[in-house]
């Protein structure tokens, strides 16, 4: 694994020692780290009214610049909207004005929210996003996938998005979809799917080691016969790793499998791996690094640890 600068580790250690809102004058967000901390704390103390300020900060800090690396943030936005139907319209209103190049995040968040009236909301806000008419029409005409049918083998962004929704809501439905990607965790015939399956396995184990509700859900899933044997086997390994805090073994096994396929297996086209490599944010990488080093080693209490799949792909595909 590539070395990570000491400065980033020190920054994250300092962040972990501060209260959630210590560095946010008037509740504003001024850094990636502050946004991440808020997301980490959200389910312990939901503050949906702060979503517009957070979204504007995400835009200002360039977190939407690469949509393939923005999945966690988009999924989280969608989850907050979906779990607050009475506030959704007001929350979306507060996200504007938004630069045209970042409006895709708002469109996806509305479409992924699962709200019964998401199309009505999208139509209502379409006048504020004339530059995104084609994209809006693709969702209104059901030509673009929504959260429940995102193609998992299209890259790391769908898994990121599903995790983001879970962090906002605690809903286990997106986790169930991530579990379905485990069928590829041992597929050495396709580098794309092997990487996605490996990331799903690692992130499930690492988050379950810090989330009892998630771990209990995975314990139940490992015994369900509707899952293929390969998925049940992966779930058993995930549960064991989470219970014993040995998730680093899963990461090492994933790296070894991917490197083996790179050396000897079919070399399928994998364009999004490089996109993820270049597009991952420092904060996302920091959380994955915290996972790899052991969170206690640098003092980062990170619910998002290991969940930003684009950052995981960066580490798994790095030299």
SULSUL-V78690 format. One record per residue. N is the residue number from 1. RES is the residue in three letters. OMEGA is omega in whole degrees, 0 to 359 (none if undefined). NEAR is the number of other C-alpha atoms within 10 Angstrom. Layout:
N_RES_OMEGA_NEAR, N_RES_OMEGA_NEAR
This chain:
1_UNK_180_13, 2_UNK_179_9, 3_UNK_180_6, 4_UNK_183_11, 5_UNK_180_9, 6_UNK_181_8, 7_UNK_180_9, 8_UNK_181_14, 9_UNK_178_19, 10_UNK_180_13, 11_UNK_181_13, 12_UNK_178_20, 13_UNK_178_19, 14_UNK_179_13, 15_UNK_184_19, 16_UNK_182_17, 17_UNK_184_12, 18_UNK_173_11, 19_UNK_187_9, 20_UNK_185_18, 21_UNK_187_15, 22_UNK_187_11, 23_UNK_184_15, 24_UNK_178_13, 25_UNK_179_9, 26_UNK_177_7, 27_UNK_180_12, 28_UNK_180_16, 29_UNK_181_24, 30_UNK_181_16, 31_UNK_174_15, 32_UNK_185_18, 33_UNK_180_18, 34_UNK_176_21, 35_UNK_180_23, 36_UNK_179_21, 37_UNK_179_20, 38_UNK_177_19, 39_UNK_178_26, 40_UNK_186_19, 41_UNK_195_18, 42_UNK_184_19, 43_UNK_176_15, 44_UNK_181_8, 45_UNK_183_10, 46_UNK_178_14, 47_UNK_185_13, 48_UNK_182_18, 49_UNK_180_15, 50_UNK_182_15, 51_UNK_180_20, 52_UNK_179_18, 53_UNK_179_17, 54_UNK_181_25, 55_UNK_178_26, 56_UNK_177_20, 57_UNK_177_20, 58_UNK_178_21, 59_UNK_182_18, 60_UNK_182_17, 61_UNK_175_14, 62_UNK_183_14, 63_UNK_178_22, 64_UNK_188_22, 65_UNK_177_17, 66_UNK_184_16, 67_UNK_178_15, 68_UNK_180_20, 69_UNK_185_29, 70_UNK_188_24, 71_UNK_181_29, 72_UNK_183_28, 73_UNK_179_28, 74_UNK_179_29, 75_UNK_178_30, 76_UNK_177_27, 77_UNK_181_29, 78_UNK_181_32, 79_UNK_178_28, 80_UNK_178_27, 81_UNK_184_29, 82_UNK_181_24, 83_UNK_177_19, 84_UNK_185_17, 85_UNK_181_17, 86_UNK_181_10, 87_UNK_192_14, 88_UNK_183_22, 89_UNK_180_17, 90_UNK_179_13, 91_UNK_179_21, 92_UNK_178_21, 93_UNK_182_12, 94_UNK_180_17, 95_UNK_181_18, 96_UNK_2_17, 97_UNK_180_11, 98_UNK_179_18, 99_UNK_182_13, 100_UNK_183_12, 101_UNK_180_12, 102_UNK_183_21, 103_UNK_178_20, 104_UNK_180_21, 105_UNK_179_24, 106_UNK_180_22, 107_UNK_180_24, 108_UNK_181_23, 109_UNK_177_29, 110_UNK_183_29, 111_UNK_181_24, 112_UNK_188_27, 113_UNK_184_27, 114_UNK_178_18, 115_UNK_180_19, 116_UNK_184_10, 117_UNK_185_12, 118_UNK_178_22, 119_UNK_177_16, 120_UNK_178_13, 121_UNK_181_17, 122_UNK_177_23, 123_UNK_183_13, 124_UNK_182_11, 125_UNK_182_18, 126_UNK_180_16, 127_UNK_179_11, 128_UNK_183_16, 129_UNK_184_20, 130_UNK_180_11, 131_UNK_182_15, 132_UNK_182_17, 133_UNK_181_12, 134_UNK_180_10, 135_UNK_179_15, 136_UNK_179_22, 137_UNK_181_15, 138_UNK_177_12, 139_UNK_181_18, 140_UNK_180_16, 141_UNK_178_9, 142_UNK_177_9, 143_UNK_178_10, 144_UNK_182_15, 145_UNK_173_14, 146_UNK_192_17, 147_UNK_187_20, 148_UNK_179_13, 149_UNK_173_11, 150_UNK_179_17, 151_UNK_187_13, 152_UNK_183_19, 153_UNK_180_17, 154_UNK_180_14, 155_UNK_184_23, 156_UNK_186_28, 157_UNK_180_27, 158_UNK_179_27, 159_UNK_175_31, 160_UNK_184_29, 161_UNK_178_31, 162_UNK_177_31, 163_UNK_179_31, 164_UNK_179_28, 165_UNK_179_32, 166_UNK_182_23, 167_UNK_180_23, 168_UNK_191_25, 169_UNK_188_20, 170_UNK_179_17, 171_UNK_182_16, 172_UNK_179_17, 173_UNK_177_13, 174_UNK_177_18, 175_UNK_178_20, 176_UNK_178_14, 177_UNK_177_19, 178_UNK_177_23, 179_UNK_181_22, 180_UNK_179_15, 181_UNK_180_21, 182_UNK_179_28, 183_UNK_179_23, 184_UNK_187_24, 185_UNK_178_23, 186_UNK_183_19, 187_UNK_182_19, 188_UNK_177_19, 189_UNK_184_14, 190_UNK_184_18, 191_UNK_178_23, 192_UNK_184_24, 193_UNK_177_23, 194_UNK_181_24, 195_UNK_179_30, 196_UNK_179_30, 197_UNK_179_27, 198_UNK_178_31, 199_UNK_178_32, 200_UNK_182_29, 201_UNK_181_27, 202_UNK_183_30, 203_UNK_177_28, 204_UNK_181_26, 205_UNK_186_32, 206_UNK_178_29, 207_UNK_179_22, 208_UNK_179_24, 209_UNK_181_22, 210_UNK_188_18, 211_UNK_185_13, 212_UNK_180_13, 213_UNK_178_12, 214_UNK_180_19, 215_UNK_178_22, 216_UNK_178_12, 217_UNK_181_15, 218_UNK_175_23, 219_UNK_179_17, 220_UNK_184_10, 221_UNK_185_18, 222_UNK_181_22, 223_UNK_183_14, 224_UNK_184_12, 225_UNK_178_10, 226_UNK_174_10, 227_UNK_174_17, 228_UNK_180_13, 229_UNK_181_14, 230_UNK_179_14, 231_UNK_179_24, 232_UNK_178_22, 233_UNK_179_15, 234_UNK_179_23, 235_UNK_178_24, 236_UNK_179_16, 237_UNK_179_18, 238_UNK_181_27, 239_UNK_179_23, 240_UNK_180_17, 241_UNK_180_20, 242_UNK_181_23, 243_UNK_183_16, 244_UNK_183_10, 245_UNK_179_16, 246_UNK_183_16, 247_UNK_180_27, 248_UNK_178_18, 249_UNK_178_14, 250_UNK_177_21, 251_UNK_181_24, 252_UNK_178_15, 253_UNK_179_13, 254_UNK_179_22, 255_UNK_181_20, 256_UNK_181_13, 257_UNK_181_21, 258_UNK_179_24, 259_UNK_178_17, 260_UNK_179_12, 261_UNK_178_18, 262_UNK_182_15, 263_UNK_191_10, 264_UNK_187_9, 265_UNK_178_14, 266_UNK_181_12, 267_UNK_181_13, 268_UNK_179_12, 269_UNK_184_10, 270_UNK_187_15, 271_UNK_186_10, 272_UNK_178_19, 273_UNK_179_22, 274_UNK_177_14, 275_UNK_180_18, 276_UNK_181_24, 277_UNK_183_19, 278_UNK_190_14, 279_UNK_186_20, 280_UNK_179_22, 281_UNK_180_19, 282_UNK_181_13, 283_UNK_179_20, 284_UNK_178_24, 285_UNK_180_24, 286_UNK_179_24, 287_UNK_179_26, 288_UNK_177_27, 289_UNK_176_22, 290_UNK_177_23, 291_UNK_184_26, 292_UNK_182_20, 293_UNK_188_12, 294_UNK_188_17, 295_UNK_182_17, 296_UNK_184_11, 297_UNK_181_12, 298_UNK_172_18, 299_UNK_181_17, 300_UNK_178_21, 301_UNK_195_20, 302_UNK_174_23, 303_UNK_181_22, 304_UNK_184_24, 305_UNK_176_24, 306_UNK_187_28, 307_UNK_180_31, 308_UNK_190_31, 309_UNK_178_33, 310_UNK_177_36, 311_UNK_177_29, 312_UNK_178_29, 313_UNK_178_25, 314_UNK_181_22, 315_UNK_182_20, 316_UNK_182_25, 317_UNK_181_18, 318_UNK_179_14, 319_UNK_none_8
